[in-house]
Amino acid sequence: MKRSQGASGRPDRRPDRRPKDSGEPAGRSGLVVATHGRHLVVEPAEGPRLICHPRGKKSEAVVGDRVRWEPTLEGGDEGVILSVDERRNLLYRQDEWRSKSFAANLDQLLMWIAVEPVFSEVQLTRALIAAKAADIPVTIVLNKVDLPGTPAARERLAPYRAMGYPVVELSLKHEAEAARAQVMPLLQNQASLVLGPSGAGKSTLINTLLPEARAQVGEISQALNSGRHTTTSSLWYWLDDARATAVIDSPGFQEFGLHHIEPMALASLMPDLAPHLGECRFHNCTHRQEPGCAVRAATERGEISPLRLRLYADLFEELSQPRW
């Protein structure tokens, strides 16, 4: 939206207040590119990024949200969030007490793991279930394949390949240019969240794709008065001038709660278990001890990894516990 010119010839920075019955949403459009507590960094359709604050006590916006905002003061360099546009999706984790959002309006998730430190299949499974629940496509990226543990890591990922998850192998540190050539086609014209445990090489990826990323992080940290930056929230980076390709760096995680998932919905979100649902003797089968269970029968035939069935059973038990 082109800004109107005031008598001085400068853009009119007064709040954009349209009549309620105009049919147009109030305020100006912007993209949330970083958050820190109640402070958000918003990128307007035109002009520099600025700090915005929610109107209420709690901020509902997350990185990747499209929001409506208006300046707090005429000529000021801060704004207030009026509303959050409807989301296409939201990836988040939820433990017993609170939820933690990674990002919204994603085209895909790059699940970034490494040969070392050895990745946790429990955490990998949890993240894949959360992405499936949000209807976000996933590509698994295995980094550090120059290390001796690569054959074992490949073997552990074999069931995920069989489920249909694309798996990309690379060595970002030792073959940076080749790795970049592998990754860039995956990212093209997409908004991609890079998610994975600490030490897997996510920061190396960001710095390889975008050498000025550290400078951007510093600018955001300074603007938010957050001191030395550590990745405690997701950060949005554009990889092209046309703003068609974006990568979102996320904080590392040790736990990935799934308390927003209903226990009985769990099996339908696991691609190796899902094809056998509806074939059990009982319609409300939990696939743990009931007779005539098609999922357990498929496991005995070798169609489902016993480890995956154990992961399912442990998650079902966890999600079935009463909340206090």
Secondary structure, DSSP 8 states (H G I E B T S, - for coil): ----B-TTSSB--S-----TTSSS-SSEEEEEEEEETTEEEEEESSS--EEEEESSSS----TT-EEEEEESSTT-SEEEEEEE---S-EEEEE-SS-EEEEEES-SEEEEEEETTTT--HHHHHHHHHHHHHTT--EEEEEE-TTSTTHHHHHHHHHHHHHTT--EEE--TTTSHHHHHHHHHHHHTT-EEEEE--TTSSHHHHHHHH-TTHHHHHHHHHHHTT--S---SS-EEEE-STTS--EEEE----S---BTTS-GGGTGGGSTTTGGGTT-SSSTT--SSS-TT-HHHHHHHTTSS-HHHHHHHHHHHHHHHS---
